[in-house]
Amino acid sequence: MTNYYFSYKNASTQYVDIEVTIQAGGVNMLSLQLPAWRPGRYELGNFAKNIRNFTVVDLQGNTLAFEKVTKDCWEVETNGAETITVKYSYYANQLNAGSTWLDSTQLYVNPVNCCVYVAGMENYPCRVEVDVPRNYKLACGEKHTEEFSDTGVKLIFETEDFDRLADTPFIASGSMKHDSYEEAGTLFHLWFVGECKPHFDKIKSDFKAFTAKQLEVMGSIPVKEYHFYFQILPTPFHHGVEHLTSTVIGLGPSYKLMMGDVYEDFLGVSSHELFHVWNIKTIRPAEMLPYDFTGENYFTTGFVAEGVTTYYGDTFLLRSKVFSNDTYFALLADTIKRHYHNYARYSYSVAASGFDTWLDGYVPGVPHRKVSIYNEGCLLAFALDVQIRKHSHNQHSLDDVMRRLYEDFGLKNRGYSANDYKALAEVAAGVSFDDFFTDYIFGTKPYNDILTESLAYLGLELVEKPSAQYNERVFGFKTDSGKVAIVAPHSPAEKAGLMIGDSLVAVNGYTGSFNDWFNYFACETVKLTVNTGGVLRDVMLHPCKEQYYPTYSIKMLENSTAEQLEAFERWSS
């Protein structure tokens, strides 16, 4: 067994002291590895940059020699010691859904960030001790015990191996708000940290509804208890990370938690992360079974892992009546807008973009290079779902595909491929999806026809409207905080030489509201003064007939047929 001991001396320094006691078994050399990435975010994390004062000693306290051989791997000369202890401090100063944080109110740990393991001993059981103030409680996906002293409490839990430890975030705090609900024999916990006033009755009613729908579709859930951890921040924030027995979700601002768009966001990310219990934590791509924590785990099926999950996260809220039709339509229309506003759709497939999450998947990246496995994957999951329903006369759907992936792959510890996903979809529909996968998954065929057809099958239509922003609509560029954020290819803005990062200074010499000045000089060539890296320059913007960056909405057809109404009812409920 490998023992991990967490403590800290001064929370304000944000350094967590970690001791790892390892049964070395008398071997002369051990390789200690810190994970290079964390599941749920397919990029290298460089967590080792947060470690200081790394030392290794034997049972007698003698210092053992070690050499750092990669950015996150240390080779230790044990001198034949049966037991060694690794000591280091980890700087816990990032508060989001996937990092580690320490302050005066909580110790929040994602072990995958900060726990080293011995290469070759990943299957050894792990024991964790957390030394915290006496009034602290532990929120953890594993059963735990408490050992009290005069000054504090040790919170203790065990996992079956390192993979499970890496997937078990925990929060120790004296100020958590907690409630729970049960569905189909599984207990679901709701933990809130930070300033907030959760209305538990409403939250539990909505969560219970979408949880029931997910369980209904998937047939069973692979855990007996599940924990929602909510880190509620006072500023706008959105982030969620999945685990087998839990999810950590960061949201803000606190004062809007139960209001409008923020509450819808709260429901959407929670439903999304819960579905990950099946899709990615149990149903895994073949390339990630098991996880290799030493480096990149390249895979092309992000359109399933994240795209299908994005689609179902909101769809389950529609089916459970937590979201109204209009709320769901607005979310789907926004996803369509993001697709059409990204000109990379002409040059890079969603499968290729999934592979490249390891390169630049979580930043905007260079203009028009890649698409999103979340957005495009969601739209293709929607289209595939409707195509299966259409060809099977509404007898089957994407639900059958995901349930089969869960039963035939996830529960049998088998990894799936894109071909496995495709084959199950073909069985459900009774037709070939060769063209669908070639054109849309691995190709860059425009989505126009497949989206229009899929919406029409459900008695829906996509309505396109011009952007309300003149610079977007007429000149083809978007701004963010007064700077050029993106420029449409071949647009008047690109032809004029406008550059990403340019700061807008004046329109025909006038400052103030740029959109109002653009509208005032509508249909005219305008002189836009910009600041490019400290240099003022003028660009001449000439209107053209083509329009850019439209907005979208979805509405039900006024004269839907009986077949369309039936298809919509089956799909939405």
N, C-alpha and C positions, 0 to 999 in steps of 0.2 A: 504493500500500500504506500502511496505517496501522500505526504501530509503537507497541507498549505495552511500557514498561519498569517492572518491579516491583523495589523494593529496600526496605530498612529500616535504620535506624541503631541502634535499641534495641528489641528485641522486647518488653521489659516495658511499654513505652508503648502497645503494640498499634496503633501507627500504621504503615500501609504507604504508602510513597511511590510515587506513580504518575506517570509521564511519558508523554504521548501525543503522538507526532510525526505531523503530518498534512500531506499534500500539498495545500495550499490552492488551488493552480492560479491564483493571482493575483486571485481574486474578492475583493470588498471586504467581504463580510459572510458569516459562517458561523454556523450554529446548532449548538451542541453539546448533545446530549441524553444524559442518564443514564436508563437504563430505569426506568420507573415501577413495574414489577412483574417477577416472574420466572415463567416457565412452570412448571407443577406446583403453583403456589399462586395461586389466582385471587382475589387481593386486591392493592390498592396497597401497595407496600413502603416508600415514603418513604425510599429509600436515601440520598438527598441529605443527609439529616440527619447522616450520618457523615462528610461531606467538610469539610475545613478548608484554609485557605491556597491557595485556587484562584487561579492566575495563568496568564497566557498571554504568551508571548514569541515573537519572530521568530528567525531564524537568528543574528542579531547579538546576541541577548540583550535587545533592546529590548522593554519592556513594551507590550503591546497592550491597548487599552481593550475592556471587555466589560460587558454588562448582563445581570443575571439576570432573565429574563422570565416564567418559571414556577418552581415549586418545584424543578424538576430540568432546566431548559433555560437555557443561556447563549448570548447573541448576541455574537459577537466581531467587532470591526472590525480587519481584517487589514492595512489600509493597502497592499493589493496584494502582500503577502508571498507568495512561492511555497510556503514551508514555515513552519508554526507549531508550537510545542510547548506543550501544556497540562500544567501541573504542579499537583498537589494531593496531600493526604494523606487516607487513608481509615481510619477507626477500625474495626479488625477485632477486635471483642470478643464476637461471638456464635458459639458452637460448636454448630451443629446441622447438618442435612443440606442446608440451602439458603443459608447465610450465609457470611461470610468471617471467618477467625480467624488470629491471629498470637500465638505464644508462643515460648518458648525451644526448643521441640522441633519446631515445624512452621510453615510458611506454607501455609495452606489458602485457596484463592481460588475464589469463584464469580464469574466476570467479569461476569455480568449484574447483580451488586450494585454494582460499582465501576468499570466501564469506560464512559467517555463515547464517543459516536460522533457523526459529522457527519451531520445530516439530509440525505438525498439521496446519501450515500456508503455506505449500508449494504451494498452489494454489492461494495465494495472488499475485497481480501484483507487479512488482518491478520497481523502478526508479533509474537510475544510473547517478551520476554527477562526471565528471572527471576534476579536476583542474590542468591545465598544462600551459606551456609557450604560449604566445599569437600567435606565428607563427605555432603552432601545429595543425594538422588536425587529424580527427578520421576515421579509417577504421573499420567498424562495420557492422555486418549483419542486424542490426536494423536501422530504420530511426532515425536520430539524429538532434538536434538543437545546436546552439552555443550562448553563452552569453559572450560578451567581457567586460573586465575591462581594466584599465590602465596598469596593469602588466601581465595579463594572459587571458585565455579563459576557460570557463566551457563548456565542451562537454556533452550533456545530451541525454539519450535515455531511453526508457521504454520497458519492456517485459511483456508478459501476465501472467507469473508465474515464480517460481524459476527454474523449469526444463528448461525453455527457457533461463533464465539468465545463468545457468550453462553451457549451450550449445552455448553461444555467446561470444567468445573471441574478444578482440578488441586491436587495436594498435593506440596509439597517438604519433605522431612524426612530426617533421618539415622537414624530408628529404626523405619521401617515394616517390617512382616512381610509377605512376599509368597509366593504360590504361584499355580499356574495349572492349567487343564485344557482339553482340546479336545473339541469336539463338532461333528460334521458339518462339519468344515473351519474352524470359527470358534474362535479362541483366547479363553478367558475368564480374566481376571486377578482374583485375590483380594488386596486390599490391606488391612492392618489397622494402624491408628494408635491409640496409647493402650495402657494396661496391660491385657494379655489374654494368654491361652494357647490360641490356636486349635488344635484337633486337625484338622490339614489333611486327613488321610486320610478321616476321617468326613465333614468338610465337603465335600470334593471328590466323594465318593461320592453324597451326597445332592443336591448342586447339579447334578452331571452327570445324575442321574436326572430331576429336574424340567425341566432345560434340554432334554433329549432329547424329553420330552413336548411342550413348547412348540414346538419345531422341527418335530415330527411333525405337529402340528395346523396350524401356519401355513405349512408347506411350505418356507420359506427365511427367512433373517434378513438385514436390510439392511446389516449391518456385518460386517467380517472379524475385528475384535477388539472385545472388550467388557470393561469394567473395573467390578468391584464395589469401591467404597471404603467401608470401615467405620471410622467414628469411634467408638471404644469408650470409654464414660465410666464412671467409678467409681460413679455413682448411677443409679437407675432412669431409663430414657430410651427413647423410641421415636420415630423420625422417618425418613422416606425421601423422596428426591426423584429423579425420573427425568430422564435425558438420553439422547440417541441412542446414544452410544458408552459410556455409563457410568451408574452410579447412586451417589449418596452416601447412606449409611445410618448414622444415629446410634442406638446401642443401649447399654443398661446395665442392671444393674451388671456391671462387668467380671468379677467372680468367678463370676457365674452364666451366662456366655456359653454354655457347653457343657452347661447343666443345664436340664432340665424345661421350664417355660413360657417361659423366656427363649430357650432354643434353638429351641423351636417358633416363637416370635415372630421370631427371627432368620431361620428358614427362610421363614416366611410373608411377611415384608416383602421378602425377597430375590426370591422368586418373583413377587410382586406387581410390584416395580419392573422386573424383567426383561421381563414381559409388556408393560410400557409402551413398550418398544422398538418394538413394533408399534402398540399402541393408545394413541395421543396423540402419540408422537414421529414416527410415520409415517402412521398413520390419524388425520387431524386433522379436527375440525369445520370446516365452511366458514368460520366466523367467525374462525378462527385460521390461515388460510392466505393470506398469511403472518402471523406474529405482528406486532402493532402494540405496540411497547414504550412508546409515549407515554401510554397510558392503558388503561382497561378494555377487555377483549375479551369482551363479553357473549355468552353462549351458553346454551342450555337442555339440551344433550346431555351434561351431567356424569354422568347415569345410565349413559351408555355409557363415557365416558372414564375415570371412576373406579369406577362401580358394576360394570361388566362386568369391569374389571381386578381389583377386589376379589374377585369371584366366582371368576375363573379363577386368581388367585394361590393360593388354598387348594385349588381343585379339581385343579390340576395336581399338587399335592403328594399328593392322594389317588390320582389315577390312576397316579402313578409309584411308589406304595407307600411313599413317604417318610412320609406320614401314614397312620395306621391309620383304619379306619372310625370308631372311637370318638373319636379326636382330631378328625377332620373334623366329626362330628356335634356335638361340643361347641362348635366354632367357629360352625357354622351356627345352632345353638340360641341362642348368645349374640347373634348378629346379629338373630335373631327377637325376642329379649328386648328389645334396644335399640329395635327398631321399636315393639313394643307398649308400652313404657314412655314413648314420646314421643307425647304427646297432640296434637302438631301434625299428626299423620297425618290428623286429621279435617278440617283446614282449609287445608293447603298442600301442593301436589303436589311430586313430586320434580323435575319440570321447572322449576317456579317456584323451587324451592330452589336448583337449579343456577344459574339466572340470578342469584340473590341471594348466591352465594358472594362476589361482589365487595362486598357490603354487610356481611355478618356470618357468612361461611361457616366461619370457623375459630375461633370463640369460641361459648360456649353461647348467647349472645344472650338476648333476652327470652323468658320462659317460653312454651312451647307455640306458637311462631311458625312454625318451619321444621323440615323433616326433613333427613336426611343423604343426599347423593348417593352416599356410600359404602355405608351400610347398606341404604337402600331400593333403591338401584341394584343392589346385590348380590342382594337377594331377588328383584327383578324379572328379573334376568338368569337366575337359577336357574329361576324360573317359566317364562320364555320358552323357555329351553333344553328344559325338560321338555315344554312344549306342542308345540314343533317335533318332538321325538322321538315324542310320542304321535300326532300327526296324520300323521306320515310313516312310522308303524309302525317306528320306530327306524332308519330309513334316513338321516335327516338330523338335524342338531342346530345349536345356536348356533355350533359350530365352523365350520360351512359359512358362516354369516353373517360371522364375523370374518375368515375366509380370503378371502371375496369382497370385503369392505371393504378388506383389505390389497392384493389384486391389482388390483381395479377402481378404487380410490380412492387408497390410500396410495402404491403404486408408480407411479401415473400423476399424482401431485401434484395430486389433486383432493380438495377438501374435501367431507365428507358432511353431510347433514342428518338430522334425526329421521325424515323421510319415507323417505330412502334406507335407513336402518337397518330401518325397518318393512317396506319393500318386499322387501328381501333375506330377512327372516324369513318373509314370506308365500310367497316362492318356495320356500324350504326346506321349509315346512310344507304348502304346497298349500292353505292356508285364509286367510281374512281375519283380520287382527289389529286391525281398526278398534276393536272394543270394548275389547280389552286396552289399547291405547294411550290411548283416550279415558278409560277408567275408572281405570287405574293409573298411567300415565305423566303424563298431563296432568290427571288428576282425582284424587279423594281417596276412591275406593271402598275400603272395608276389604279387607285382604289375606287375611282368614280363609279364604274359600272357595278362592282360587287357591292358597294355600300348602298347605291340607289336600289338595286334589286333586293337586297336583304331588308332594307327599310320598307319597301313597297310590299313585300310578302307579309309584313306585320301590319299593313295599313298605315304606314308612316311615310312622311316625306321630309327631306332636308330643304330648309329655306335659307337661301343665301342673301345677305344684305351687305351693302357697302360699309366699310369702316367709318366710324364717326370722326376719326382722326384724319385730317386732310393730308398730313405728311405720309401717313400709311396708304391711304386710298389713292392719292394722285401721284405722289413722288416715289413711293415704294421704299420707305425706310421707317423703322421703329426707333423709339427713344426710351431711355430709362434714366430717370433723374437728370434730365437735360442733356444727356449724351446719346449719340447714335449707337443703338444696340445691335441692329442687324439691317442689312441692305439687300433688297430683292435683286436677284440676277437680272441684268438687262433693263433694269428700271431707270427712270430719269435720274434718280439719286446716284446709281452706280455710274451712269454715263457722265454725270457731272463731276465725278471724282470724290463724292462724299465717302468718308472712311469711318469704319467702326471705331468708336472712342472719341470722335470729334464732339466737342462741346458746342451747343448752339448758343450763339451770341445775339444775332439780330436778323430780322427779316426786312429787307429793303431799308436797313438802317434803324429799324424800330425794335426795341426790347419789350419784354412783357410776356403775355400769353402767346406762345408761338402758334398754337392751333387757331386762335382767334385772328392773328395776323395773316396766317395762311388763308383762312376763309375770307378775310377782307380783300385779299389780292387774288381771289379765286379766278381760275382760268387764265391767269397771267404768268409770264415768266418772272420769277422772283430771284433776288440776290440774297442768298443765305450766307451770313457771316458766321464762321466757325473758328474755334480755337483748336488747332491740331498740334498737340505737344508743345504748347506755349507760343505758337506762331498763329497770328490771325490771318485768315485767308477768306476769299469770297468764292462761292460756287454758284453757278447759274442753273436754276432748276426749271426745266421746261415741261409743262403738263403734256400728257399724251392721252390717247383714248382708252388704253388699257387701265384697269383698276387692280389694286393690290390689297392683300391682307383683309379679305372680307370677314364678316362675322356670320355665325350660323345659328340656326335654331331648328328644332324638330317638332313637328306637330302631326296630329292624327289627320288622315284624309277625311274630308267631309262626306264623301260617298263611298266609304269602305264597303267591300262586299262581305257577305256572310262568311266566306272562307277566310278573308283577312281578319275579321273580328274574332273568329275562332282561333286562328293562329296567334293573334296577339294575346288572347286570354290564356292560352296554353303556355306561351312563352313567359308572360309576366306573372304567372301565378303557380 
